[in-house]
Amino acid sequence: MTNSWGLQYQVNDNTAYNVDPTDPKYANTTNVLFATDKDGQPMPAQKADGGIDFKEAKEKQDLDGYFKLVTWPVTTNADGTQCKPTASTPEVTTKIYDPQQDSLVGITDDMSTAQKNTNLDAGWAIDTAFYKYDVPRPDDPTITNIQNDTDGSLNASGSVYTGKLDPVVSGECTPSKDDTHPNTVTLFGEDPGNPFKEEQGKSSDDLVKSSDSWGFKLGETVCKVDPKSKQGGSWQIQDTNKQYPSPDPGNKYNGYRRYHAWVTESASGFGLTSFFSNIGTAYFVSNENAPDGKLSVTVPHTKNGILPANSVVTFKGSVSPIYTAWSSGGLGMTDSRMAISMKQNTASDWTSLVTTPANTFQRDAAVNTTSPSVTDPTSGSVLKVVKTGASTWSWTLTIPAGRFTGYNGDDETEKYTFQVKMINPLNVPSDPVSTNRTVDMTPTTLSLERYDVFQVAGKAYKYVNGNTRVPETKGTVVHVTWPGNSSTDVVVGNQGSWQATPPEGINQGRFTAQVASDDAESTDPQSGNFQGGNESAAVSHALEFRPSTSSLPFAGGWPLSVLKILLMLILGLAGFVACLRNRQESRY
């Protein structure tokens, strides 16, 4: 240890008291080490009142800064006679009651080391004192890992997320060179009421003075030799989450615990400790809850056969994450992430749309606070998140219409599943919630094949993959507006065909045909609102007068007698022309 501290008490004012060298009673016990030099001259550390100034002993006499105070008591009987063994007290022979008679009092420079140790062992050590004296401490241990479900190595901030409330804390240490006197690692868990002090890892008095901030002792273990360790040894101690006294609640999910450790050596006999290790922080994380299942999807549709510019599919919902971003001093836990994806029903894989970045869900954010929007560079989707309650956030994701280009005429290729899940800080996902939706943004195209006063008709179809035509769904309504603004609704039949008969009396002017809604989505399953469908481009044409095929000869429209009369008239006319021609030829 360092500075003016004793093992039992502090050496006040750097002074300890010896016998008074002027007292005749102690004439033969003057502390020669402090009182005189080798020439018998007074030394400054020895004071007239018997006090010893350790500071002067170190600085002026160049004496070592570690002092062991030893006394050699002489035991006598009540009358002052020497204690001697008797038949009833044979144990007296095994004890030294007058060490002076056996030359076991004090030590001098000319004594051998063995004799010095023998004399010191015969005395009583009443205290030790230190002043500017450093006994080499053991090397500080290091915390490198706090157990979790995967890799528990501490990140750059010295923390790790773990799903275990009783994690194993481990690290590196320097083992003792004496196998019979191993180095011991002690682990401490922080007391929230007396947080760790950062300077405890430095050479300062705070290591001793701030014992209340050392934390709770969680266990100790021997530093074992480990060739893979940079320090040559390794250790591990489990925080069983049972050593925390009241009112500390112990390790809890959505909370944290900080740890530090030190090493105690036993080879020197002093039981010196290292300074504290680095601080490792464990954030305790449980699984996330599934998001709210109330999801809605809104799909844009074509107007007059064209999808409006910058059209997007809108996906909405809300979440209440367990883990929200927070900070306290240098501490902080990140928030859970929300991941949104979709899958075309005919596809095998999910397409990621967006995943929220860290600190999207701020614990301390006020209600109605909007987080910065997030744009996914791959999907082009844009996410907006708004805090709507104490622990609830609503979100809106807009997905570019261009992400839905897989329609090939098969109705299944228009069906999509949209999915949301939460991912906790341990990267463990919650159960997902999803909704299914038909996404149809392909407009209907109308063609005209007939346009006369008796009938208008044509085909309804869609263009996919450039120029492939697919018949419109049977039942789609074609709205026909006649000259004069009367109208007729007809439904598309097989192969996309449709036809309408003009009202009585309409025999000229232009008519217009259009699909107002292809009804592809019908009613929204969540809101119950009708969403409508795609609007086709309008087609228009002037009505033409064309005889009905049912009134043409040989088409089954006229009676047989009328046909016979016409035939006779034709034959008669032909005979008349032939006779007239013969008469003219006979004149010549």
BADOBA-928876 format. One line per field, with one value per residue (C-alpha): residue number from 0; residue in one letter; x, y, z. Coordinates in Angstrom, 2 decimals. Layout:
REM residues N
nr <- NUM, ...
rest <- A, ...
x <- X, ...
y <- Y, ...
z <- Z, ...
END
This chain:
REM residues 588
nr <- 0, 1, 2, 3, 4, 5, 6, 7, 8, 9, 10, 11, 12, 13, 14, 15, 16, 17, 18, 19, 20, 21, 22, 23, 24, 25, 26, 27, 28, 29, 30, 31, 32, 33, 34, 35, 36, 37, 38, 39, 40, 41, 42, 43, 44, 45, 46, 47, 48, 49, 50, 51, 52, 53, 54, 55, 56, 57, 58, 59, 60, 61, 62, 63, 64, 65, 66, 67, 68, 69, 70, 71, 72, 73, 74, 75, 76, 77, 78, 79, 80, 81, 82, 83, 84, 85, 86, 87, 88, 89, 90, 91, 92, 93, 94, 95, 96, 97, 98, 99, 100, 101, 102, 103, 104, 105, 106, 107, 108, 109, 110, 111, 112, 113, 114, 115, 116, 117, 118, 119, 120, 121, 122, 123, 124, 125, 126, 127, 128, 129, 130, 131, 132, 133, 134, 135, 136, 137, 138, 139, 140, 141, 142, 143, 144, 145, 146, 147, 148, 149, 150, 151, 152, 153, 154, 155, 156, 157, 158, 159, 160, 161, 162, 163, 164, 165, 166, 167, 168, 169, 170, 171, 172, 173, 174, 175, 176, 177, 178, 179, 180, 181, 182, 183, 184, 185, 186, 187, 188, 189, 190, 191, 192, 193, 194, 195, 196, 197, 198, 199, 200, 201, 202, 203, 204, 205, 206, 207, 208, 209, 210, 211, 212, 213, 214, 215, 216, 217, 218, 219, 220, 221, 222, 223, 224, 225, 226, 227, 228, 229, 230, 231, 232, 233, 234, 235, 236, 237, 238, 239, 240, 241, 242, 243, 244, 245, 246, 247, 248, 249, 250, 251, 252, 253, 254, 255, 256, 257, 258, 259, 260, 261, 262, 263, 264, 265, 266, 267, 268, 269, 270, 271, 272, 273, 274, 275, 276, 277, 278, 279, 280, 281, 282, 283, 284, 285, 286, 287, 288, 289, 290, 291, 292, 293, 294, 295, 296, 297, 298, 299, 300, 301, 302, 303, 304, 305, 306, 307, 308, 309, 310, 311, 312, 313, 314, 315, 316, 317, 318, 319, 320, 321, 322, 323, 324, 325, 326, 327, 328, 329, 330, 331, 332, 333, 334, 335, 336, 337, 338, 339, 340, 341, 342, 343, 344, 345, 346, 347, 348, 349, 350, 351, 352, 353, 354, 355, 356, 357, 358, 359, 360, 361, 362, 363, 364, 365, 366, 367, 368, 369, 370, 371, 372, 373, 374, 375, 376, 377, 378, 379, 380, 381, 382, 383, 384, 385, 386, 387, 388, 389, 390, 391, 392, 393, 394, 395, 396, 397, 398, 399, 400, 401, 402, 403, 404, 405, 406, 407, 408, 409, 410, 411, 412, 413, 414, 415, 416, 417, 418, 419, 420, 421, 422, 423, 424, 425, 426, 427, 428, 429, 430, 431, 432, 433, 434, 435, 436, 437, 438, 439, 440, 441, 442, 443, 444, 445, 446, 447, 448, 449, 450, 451, 452, 453, 454, 455, 456, 457, 458, 459, 460, 461, 462, 463, 464, 465, 466, 467, 468, 469, 470, 471, 472, 473, 474, 475, 476, 477, 478, 479, 480, 481, 482, 483, 484, 485, 486, 487, 488, 489, 490, 491, 492, 493, 494, 495, 496, 497, 498, 499, 500, 501, 502, 503, 504, 505, 506, 507, 508, 509, 510, 511, 512, 513, 514, 515, 516, 517, 518, 519, 520, 521, 522, 523, 524, 525, 526, 527, 528, 529, 530, 531, 532, 533, 534, 535, 536, 537, 538, 539, 540, 541, 542, 543, 544, 545, 546, 547, 548, 549, 550, 551, 552, 553, 554, 555, 556, 557, 558, 559, 560, 561, 562, 563, 564, 565, 566, 567, 568, 569, 570, 571, 572, 573, 574, 575, 576, 577, 578, 579, 580, 581, 582, 583, 584, 585, 586, 587
rest <- M, T, N, S, W, G, L, Q, Y, Q, V, N, D, N, T, A, Y, N, V, D, P, T, D, P, K, Y, A, N, T, T, N, V, L, F, A, T, D, K, D, G, Q, P, M, P, A, Q, K, A, D, G, G, I, D, F, K, E, A, K, E, K, Q, D, L, D, G, Y, F, K, L, V, T, W, P, V, T, T, N, A, D, G, T, Q, C, K, P, T, A, S, T, P, E, V, T, T, K, I, Y, D, P, Q, Q, D, S, L, V, G, I, T, D, D, M, S, T, A, Q, K, N, T, N, L, D, A, G, W, A, I, D, T, A, F, Y, K, Y, D, V, P, R, P, D, D, P, T, I, T, N, I, Q, N, D, T, D, G, S, L, N, A, S, G, S, V, Y, T, G, K, L, D, P, V, V, S, G, E, C, T, P, S, K, D, D, T, H, P, N, T, V, T, L, F, G, E, D, P, G, N, P, F, K, E, E, Q, G, K, S, S, D, D, L, V, K, S, S, D, S, W, G, F, K, L, G, E, T, V, C, K, V, D, P, K, S, K, Q, G, G, S, W, Q, I, Q, D, T, N, K, Q, Y, P, S, P, D, P, G, N, K, Y, N, G, Y, R, R, Y, H, A, W, V, T, E, S, A, S, G, F, G, L, T, S, F, F, S, N, I, G, T, A, Y, F, V, S, N, E, N, A, P, D, G, K, L, S, V, T, V, P, H, T, K, N, G, I, L, P, A, N, S, V, V, T, F, K, G, S, V, S, P, I, Y, T, A, W, S, S, G, G, L, G, M, T, D, S, R, M, A, I, S, M, K, Q, N, T, A, S, D, W, T, S, L, V, T, T, P, A, N, T, F, Q, R, D, A, A, V, N, T, T, S, P, S, V, T, D, P, T, S, G, S, V, L, K, V, V, K, T, G, A, S, T, W, S, W, T, L, T, I, P, A, G, R, F, T, G, Y, N, G, D, D, E, T, E, K, Y, T, F, Q, V, K, M, I, N, P, L, N, V, P, S, D, P, V, S, T, N, R, T, V, D, M, T, P, T, T, L, S, L, E, R, Y, D, V, F, Q, V, A, G, K, A, Y, K, Y, V, N, G, N, T, R, V, P, E, T, K, G, T, V, V, H, V, T, W, P, G, N, S, S, T, D, V, V, V, G, N, Q, G, S, W, Q, A, T, P, P, E, G, I, N, Q, G, R, F, T, A, Q, V, A, S, D, D, A, E, S, T, D, P, Q, S, G, N, F, Q, G, G, N, E, S, A, A, V, S, H, A, L, E, F, R, P, S, T, S, S, L, P, F, A, G, G, W, P, L, S, V, L, K, I, L, L, M, L, I, L, G, L, A, G, F, V, A, C, L, R, N, R, Q, E, S, R, Y
x <- 0.00, 1.00, 1.09, 0.75, -1.66, -1.30, -2.89, -4.85, -5.07, -3.83, -0.51, -1.67, 0.62, 3.18, 4.27, 4.38, 5.53, 8.43, 9.92, 11.26, 15.05, 15.57, 13.68, 16.26, 13.78, 14.23, 17.95, 18.73, 15.82, 16.33, 15.39, 18.88, 17.61, 15.79, 17.74, 21.35, 23.40, 26.34, 28.54, 26.14, 24.86, 21.19, 18.93, 16.09, 13.38, 13.73, 12.06, 12.84, 9.43, 9.97, 7.97, 9.17, 8.54, 8.32, 8.31, 11.73, 12.95, 12.16, 13.15, 16.13, 17.50, 16.75, 15.12, 12.60, 9.01, 7.61, 7.85, 6.87, 6.45, 7.59, 7.79, 9.40, 7.39, 8.92, 6.42, 6.94, 5.08, 3.12, 6.13, 8.33, 10.14, 10.79, 8.21, 9.67, 8.21, 6.71, 5.24, 1.77, 2.80, 5.11, 3.95, 6.04, 9.07, 7.61, 7.10, 9.58, 8.70, 12.00, 13.26, 16.12, 17.79, 17.99, 19.22, 15.93, 15.34, 15.83, 17.77, 21.00, 22.64, 25.36, 22.85, 22.31, 19.00, 18.10, 18.79, 16.77, 13.79, 14.13, 14.16, 11.24, 9.21, 9.91, 8.45, 4.94, 4.10, 1.86, 1.43, 2.85, 3.24, 3.84, 5.13, 6.00, 6.62, 5.41, 5.34, 4.76, 1.08, -0.26, -1.16, -4.75, -7.08, -9.21, -12.88, -13.23, -16.47, -19.91, -21.85, -24.79, -26.35, -23.69, -20.46, -20.24, -17.11, -17.34, -17.89, -16.00, -18.03, -17.22, -20.70, -22.60, -26.26, -27.27, -30.45, -29.17, -29.82, -27.03, -24.21, -20.67, -18.14, -14.66, -11.39, -7.62, -5.17, -1.49, -0.93, 1.45, 4.97, 4.62, 2.10, 1.77, 0.70, -1.70, -3.18, -6.91, -9.46, -12.41, -15.46, -17.65, -21.09, -22.00, -24.21, -26.61, -26.74, -22.94, -21.85, -18.32, -15.85, -13.78, -10.63, -10.76, -8.80, -5.91, -3.14, -4.84, -6.18, -9.69, -9.02, -9.02, -11.08, -14.03, -14.61, -18.35, -18.20, -16.35, -19.71, -21.02, -18.55, -19.90, -17.18, -13.53, -11.46, -7.84, -6.09, -5.30, -2.48, -3.81, -1.39, -4.06, -4.33, -2.29, -1.68, -0.85, -3.89, -7.68, -10.57, -14.37, -16.93, -20.70, -23.01, -25.71, -27.99, -28.43, -25.77, -27.41, -28.74, -31.92, -32.96, -31.07, -33.57, -30.92, -30.50, -33.70, -34.65, -34.52, -31.84, -28.09, -25.27, -21.68, -18.78, -15.13, -12.55, -9.15, -6.39, -5.02, -1.54, -0.47, 3.22, 4.49, 2.48, 0.96, -2.11, -1.70, -4.41, -4.16, -6.07, -9.49, -9.93, -11.83, -15.59, -17.78, -21.47, -24.18, -27.55, -30.23, -32.53, -35.63, -37.47, -39.55, -43.33, -44.97, -46.15, -49.77, -51.70, -53.86, -52.25, -53.57, -52.40, -53.54, -52.91, -52.97, -54.93, -54.86, -56.80, -57.93, -55.61, -52.49, -50.99, -50.28, -46.61, -44.80, -47.56, -46.81, -48.33, -48.85, -48.41, -49.40, -49.39, -48.22, -45.72, -44.94, -41.29, -40.04, -36.58, -36.38, -33.21, -32.04, -28.93, -27.73, -24.32, -22.01, -24.50, -27.04, -29.07, -30.07, -33.67, -35.27, -35.50, -38.59, -38.15, -40.74, -40.76, -43.11, -43.45, -45.24, -47.28, -45.71, -42.18, -40.16, -38.25, -39.14, -38.09, -36.79, -38.44, -36.85, -35.30, -35.27, -31.85, -30.73, -32.41, -35.64, -37.70, -36.56, -37.66, -37.68, -39.28, -42.45, -45.78, -46.33, -42.58, -41.71, -38.49, -36.34, -37.71, -35.73, -35.24, -34.14, -31.56, -32.45, -36.25, -36.69, -39.26, -39.66, -40.59, -42.04, -42.48, -44.48, -44.71, -48.43, -48.40, -46.15, -44.85, -46.56, -45.36, -47.40, -45.56, -46.23, -44.20, -44.54, -43.34, -42.73, -45.25, -42.33, -41.60, -44.76, -43.91, -44.33, -47.87, -47.92, -51.64, -51.87, -54.07, -51.70, -48.93, -51.05, -51.29, -48.76, -48.11, -46.81, -44.98, -43.67, -41.53, -39.51, -35.85, -34.45, -30.92, -29.67, -30.78, -33.53, -36.74, -40.25, -43.11, -44.14, -47.57, -48.75, -51.59, -52.44, -53.41, -54.01, -51.86, -53.28, -52.10, -52.38, -55.05, -57.75, -57.55, -60.77, -60.94, -63.91, -64.90, -68.39, -69.96, -73.28, -76.81, -77.75, -74.82, -71.43, -69.00, -65.35, -62.78, -61.42, -57.89, -54.63, -51.17, -48.51, -44.82, -44.86, -47.21, -48.86, -52.66, -54.60, -58.44, -59.96, -61.60, -65.10, -67.67, -65.78, -68.23, -67.94, -69.79, -71.09, -72.27, -74.53, -75.18, -77.44, -75.66, -77.81, -75.69, -75.60, -73.49, -72.54, -70.27, -67.29, -67.91, -65.72, -62.37, -62.91, -65.71, -68.41, -71.32, -74.12, -77.23, -77.90, -81.19, -84.20, -84.11, -80.35, -79.06, -76.24, -73.60, -70.60, -70.61, -67.87, -66.94, -64.79, -64.07, -64.48, -63.18, -61.96, -63.00, -59.75, -59.48, -63.10, -63.48, -60.48, -60.51, -59.22, -61.15, -64.18, -63.95, -64.28, -60.98, -62.05, -59.92, -58.18, -59.84, -59.29, -58.70, -61.95, -62.60, -65.04, -66.47, -69.28, -72.26, -72.55, -75.72, -75.22, -78.05, -78.63, -77.29, -80.69, -82.31, -79.91, -81.04, -79.81, -79.16, -82.39, -84.08, -86.63, -89.61, -89.16, -92.12, -90.44, -87.32, -89.33, -90.94, -87.57, -86.24, -89.17, -88.72, -85.04, -85.74, -88.51, -86.28, -83.56, -86.08, -87.37, -83.85, -83.10, -86.28, -85.59, -82.09, -83.28, -85.84, -83.23, -80.89, -83.69, -84.13, -80.72
y <- 0.00, 3.62, 6.76, 6.96, 4.12, 1.24, -2.15, -1.47, 2.31, 5.46, 6.84, 10.34, 13.16, 10.61, 10.11, 6.97, 6.86, 4.85, 4.92, 8.18, 7.92, 10.33, 8.12, 6.12, 3.26, 2.77, 3.50, 0.12, 0.05, 3.23, 2.77, 3.05, 2.86, 6.16, 7.81, 7.76, 7.10, 4.71, 7.32, 7.84, 11.19, 12.10, 11.31, 13.70, 11.03, 10.35, 13.08, 14.02, 12.90, 9.42, 10.05, 8.77, 10.92, 8.41, 11.15, 12.35, 8.78, 8.33, 11.70, 12.68, 9.36, 7.50, 4.71, 2.47, 3.61, 0.39, 0.08, -2.82, -1.95, -4.81, -5.14, -7.85, -8.10, -9.62, -11.51, -11.49, -12.63, -10.20, -9.72, -8.96, -12.32, -14.20, -16.78, -20.25, -23.62, -25.71, -29.19, -27.70, -25.33, -27.33, -25.34, -22.43, -24.21, -23.86, -20.14, -17.30, -15.04, -13.18, -13.01, -10.78, -13.62, -15.65, -12.70, -12.56, -8.84, -6.28, -6.46, -4.86, -4.34, -6.90, -9.69, -12.37, -12.46, -15.67, -14.10, -11.02, -13.16, -15.24, -12.14, -10.56, -13.75, -13.73, -10.24, -8.96, -6.94, -4.19, -2.34, -1.52, 1.81, 2.95, 6.16, 6.56, 2.87, 0.76, -2.98, -4.11, -4.77, -7.62, -6.65, -5.51, -8.17, -7.55, -8.27, -9.44, -11.40, -11.42, -14.48, -14.25, -16.62, -16.06, -14.10, -12.25, -10.27, -6.68, -4.15, -0.90, 0.75, -2.07, -3.54, -6.59, -7.59, -10.81, -12.77, -14.29, -12.68, -14.80, -14.33, -15.68, -12.84, -13.79, -12.30, -12.35, -12.09, -12.53, -15.77, -16.04, -17.30, -19.40, -22.19, -22.66, -19.05, -18.34, -15.01, -14.70, -12.74, -11.13, -9.91, -7.03, -6.03, -2.36, -1.06, 1.39, 3.42, 3.87, 3.72, 2.84, 5.70, 5.75, 6.77, 3.50, 1.95, 4.36, 4.60, 6.84, 6.92, 6.42, 2.70, 2.62, 5.62, 4.75, 1.21, 1.91, 2.23, -1.03, -2.75, -6.10, -8.97, -11.67, -14.29, -15.09, -17.63, -18.55, -17.00, -20.05, -20.32, -19.93, -19.93, -18.29, -15.27, -12.14, -11.84, -15.50, -16.45, -16.47, -16.46, -16.67, -16.03, -16.35, -13.64, -15.94, -12.92, -13.95, -11.89, -8.48, -7.34, -5.32, -2.85, -3.78, -5.72, -7.83, -8.16, -7.38, -7.42, -3.99, -3.09, -3.37, -4.24, -3.02, -5.21, -4.75, -7.04, -7.03, -9.53, -10.37, -11.88, -14.23, -14.80, -11.76, -12.44, -8.96, -9.92, -6.96, -6.21, -4.85, -1.80, -2.41, -3.79, -2.17, -1.88, -4.33, -3.60, -6.21, -5.11, -7.70, -8.35, -10.52, -11.45, -8.75, -8.77, -9.21, -5.93, -4.82, -6.92, -4.01, -3.45, -1.70, -1.56, 1.09, 0.51, 3.30, 2.84, 4.19, 7.26, 7.35, 4.42, 5.97, 5.41, 8.87, 9.83, 8.85, 6.48, 4.39, 1.49, 2.56, 0.10, 1.25, -0.07, 0.56, -0.99, -0.86, -1.96, -3.25, -1.83, 1.87, 3.93, 5.57, 7.00, 7.82, 9.39, 7.17, 4.31, 3.52, 0.69, 0.72, 0.22, -2.73, -2.56, -2.93, -4.92, -4.78, -7.11, -8.44, -11.52, -12.12, -15.27, -17.01, -16.14, -18.22, -15.47, -12.38, -8.96, -6.61, -3.20, -1.36, -1.91, 0.95, 2.29, 2.61, 5.25, 5.32, 4.53, 7.11, 6.45, 10.11, 11.44, 13.48, 12.29, 13.41, 13.49, 12.33, 10.40, 11.26, 9.48, 6.50, 5.65, 2.14, 2.40, -0.97, -0.98, 2.80, 2.55, 5.49, 5.01, 7.62, 6.92, 9.05, 8.55, 8.45, 7.33, 6.73, 3.53, 3.39, 4.48, 4.54, 4.03, 4.54, 2.91, 4.05, 1.56, 2.70, 1.24, 0.06, -2.66, -4.50, -5.53, -9.27, -9.55, -11.96, -12.52, -15.09, -13.73, -15.24, -12.92, -9.96, -11.30, -10.16, -10.75, -7.84, -8.64, -6.78, -8.04, -6.56, -7.48, -7.04, -5.74, -9.33, -9.60, -12.08, -11.49, -11.54, -13.47, -11.65, -10.26, -10.05, -9.16, -10.31, -7.95, -7.96, -5.34, -4.54, -1.39, -2.62, -0.64, -2.16, -1.45, -1.34, -2.11, -1.49, -4.09, -2.77, 0.67, 1.06, 2.07, -1.53, -2.59, -1.58, -4.28, -4.93, -6.54, -5.65, -6.77, -5.84, -5.46, -7.23, -7.76, -5.12, -6.46, -9.59, -9.22, -10.83, -10.78, -8.65, -10.45, -11.67, -9.42, -6.16, -3.39, -1.34, 1.96, 3.21, 6.81, 7.43, 10.59, 12.72, 11.49, 8.44, 5.45, 1.68, -0.62, -4.01, -6.68, -8.32, -11.89, -14.75, -13.86, -10.25, -9.64, -7.03, -5.60, -3.06, -2.06, 1.66, 2.86, 3.18, 6.25, 6.82, 6.53, 9.03, 10.83, 9.65, 7.22, 6.68, 3.44, 3.21, 0.93, 3.11, 0.44, -3.06, -3.96, -5.82, -5.15, -5.05, -4.16, -3.50, -6.37, -4.15, -0.91, -2.25, 0.63, 0.03, 0.86, 0.79, -0.38, 0.79, 3.19, 2.49, 5.11, 6.10, 5.01, 6.92, 6.54, 7.89, 5.58, 4.32, 3.25, -0.35, -2.72, -5.38, -8.76, -10.17, -8.08, -9.04, -11.53, -15.07, -14.43, -16.00, -12.71, -12.55, -14.93, -17.51, -16.13, -12.76, -14.42, -16.23, -12.98, -11.31, -14.22, -14.09, -10.35, -10.85, -13.61, -11.59, -8.58, -10.71, -12.15, -8.70, -7.45, -10.49, -10.04, -6.37, -7.12, -9.77, -7.36, -4.72, -7.22, -8.41, -4.89, -5.06
z <- 0.00, -0.16, 1.98, 5.74, 6.44, 8.88, 8.72, 11.91, 12.14, 10.52, 11.72, 12.65, 11.60, 10.45, 14.07, 16.23, 19.86, 21.22, 24.74, 26.11, 25.73, 28.64, 31.09, 33.14, 33.30, 29.56, 29.43, 27.90, 25.45, 23.50, 19.86, 18.45, 14.87, 15.18, 18.04, 16.83, 13.77, 13.57, 15.20, 18.08, 16.78, 17.29, 14.34, 13.39, 13.31, 17.03, 19.04, 22.62, 23.81, 22.37, 19.21, 15.86, 12.78, 9.95, 7.36, 8.54, 8.82, 5.16, 3.75, 6.00, 7.14, 3.91, 5.83, 4.14, 4.22, 5.74, 9.52, 11.71, 15.38, 17.63, 21.43, 23.55, 26.80, 29.94, 32.09, 35.89, 38.97, 41.07, 43.33, 40.32, 40.30, 37.07, 36.06, 36.22, 35.40, 38.19, 38.37, 37.97, 35.18, 32.93, 29.90, 31.08, 29.64, 26.15, 26.39, 26.52, 29.37, 29.45, 25.84, 26.97, 28.88, 25.69, 23.59, 21.68, 22.12, 19.36, 16.13, 14.98, 11.61, 12.33, 12.96, 10.36, 8.57, 10.37, 13.76, 12.88, 11.89, 15.10, 17.27, 15.41, 15.77, 19.52, 19.84, 19.53, 16.41, 17.72, 14.44, 11.04, 9.36, 5.79, 4.38, 0.69, 0.55, -2.33, -2.10, -5.71, -6.14, -8.23, -11.77, -12.22, -13.62, -16.71, -17.35, -20.96, -21.09, -19.49, -20.51, -22.87, -25.38, -28.04, -27.76, -24.47, -25.27, -24.09, -26.86, -27.29, -24.54, -22.11, -22.09, -23.26, -23.57, -21.88, -21.45, -18.20, -14.82, -13.31, -15.82, -15.56, -15.50, -16.70, -17.79, -17.58, -14.69, -13.85, -11.91, -8.96, -9.57, -6.43, -6.97, -3.22, -2.79, -5.68, -6.61, -5.95, -8.00, -6.21, -8.16, -7.02, -8.31, -8.14, -5.37, -7.11, -3.92, -3.96, -7.60, -8.63, -8.85, -11.99, -10.07, -8.14, -10.98, -10.39, -7.81, -5.27, -1.75, -3.13, -3.31, 0.48, 1.44, -0.81, 0.42, 0.46, -3.33, -3.95, -4.41, -3.22, -3.03, -5.35, -5.04, -5.46, -7.34, -8.00, -10.99, -13.11, -15.59, -19.12, -22.09, -24.27, -21.98, -22.67, -18.91, -18.56, -16.50, -16.53, -14.09, -14.00, -11.28, -11.56, -10.32, -8.94, -8.40, -4.76, -3.01, -3.27, 0.11, 0.52, -0.74, -3.92, -6.05, -7.75, -11.49, -13.41, -17.08, -18.69, -16.12, -15.79, -13.40, -13.45, -12.32, -11.40, -9.81, -8.13, -7.43, -3.97, -3.71, -0.89, -1.62, 0.32, 3.42, 3.27, 1.21, -1.09, -3.59, -7.09, -8.14, -9.64, -13.12, -15.92, -15.40, -17.32, -17.73, -18.32, -19.72, -18.96, -21.91, -22.22, -25.42, -27.11, -27.35, -30.73, -32.34, -32.39, -34.91, -36.14, -39.51, -42.61, -46.21, -48.69, -52.40, -55.04, -58.28, -61.80, -62.85, -66.49, -67.16, -65.62, -62.15, -60.65, -60.38, -57.15, -56.13, -53.03, -51.15, -47.53, -44.65, -41.12, -37.58, -34.01, -31.57, -27.86, -27.56, -24.22, -24.80, -25.50, -25.86, -22.65, -21.09, -17.61, -17.37, -19.36, -19.38, -22.02, -23.45, -27.09, -28.14, -29.85, -33.63, -35.79, -38.99, -41.79, -44.77, -47.46, -49.61, -52.88, -52.32, -55.29, -54.09, -51.65, -49.83, -47.86, -49.11, -46.41, -46.61, -43.67, -40.21, -37.73, -36.70, -33.07, -30.91, -32.93, -29.83, -27.27, -23.70, -22.72, -25.91, -25.41, -26.80, -30.41, -31.02, -34.54, -35.00, -38.03, -41.12, -42.36, -46.04, -46.89, -49.70, -51.20, -51.21, -51.40, -48.61, -46.24, -42.57, -40.23, -36.50, -34.04, -30.27, -29.53, -25.89, -22.91, -24.48, -27.87, -31.29, -34.50, -37.76, -41.46, -44.21, -47.81, -50.44, -54.03, -56.50, -58.60, -56.00, -57.15, -60.70, -60.51, -61.92, -64.86, -65.32, -62.52, -59.73, -57.12, -58.25, -57.12, -53.55, -50.94, -47.24, -45.17, -41.91, -38.84, -35.95, -33.09, -32.50, -28.98, -28.26, -28.21, -31.86, -30.95, -32.96, -31.53, -33.08, -36.26, -37.10, -40.69, -43.03, -46.55, -49.35, -53.10, -54.76, -58.23, -59.94, -63.55, -65.48, -67.66, -71.39, -73.46, -77.18, -79.51, -82.03, -82.92, -82.62, -84.47, -83.52, -82.91, -80.66, -79.25, -78.18, -77.43, -75.12, -71.67, -70.87, -69.15, -70.54, -68.50, -69.18, -71.87, -74.53, -73.14, -72.97, -70.14, -70.15, -67.41, -64.50, -65.24, -63.59, -64.01, -64.86, -68.08, -67.88, -71.26, -71.66, -74.66, -76.62, -74.44, -71.24, -70.55, -69.51, -69.30, -67.09, -68.49, -67.02, -68.61, -69.65, -70.76, -72.29, -71.30, -73.83, -73.26, -75.28, -74.84, -76.82, -77.32, -75.87, -78.23, -80.37, -80.31, -83.87, -84.01, -81.85, -79.84, -76.99, -74.33, -72.55, -69.38, -66.40, -63.31, -60.92, -61.57, -57.97, -57.54, -53.82, -52.77, -49.06, -46.82, -44.27, -41.43, -41.81, -43.66, -46.14, -49.84, -51.50, -55.13, -58.00, -61.15, -63.60, -67.30, -69.94, -71.67, -75.28, -77.50, -81.00, -83.16, -83.58, -87.17, -89.02, -90.00, -90.97, -88.50, -89.59, -88.71, -91.50, -94.27, -97.02, -96.68, -93.04, -91.90, -91.29, -94.22, -94.91, -97.70, -99.70, -99.89, -101.18, -103.85, -104.99, -105.21, -107.19, -109.63, -110.08, -110.79, -113.29, -114.92, -115.19, -116.72, -119.27, -120.17, -120.76, -122.95, -125.12, -125.59, -126.69, -129.21, -130.74, -131.30, -132.98, -135.38, -136.82, -138.21
END
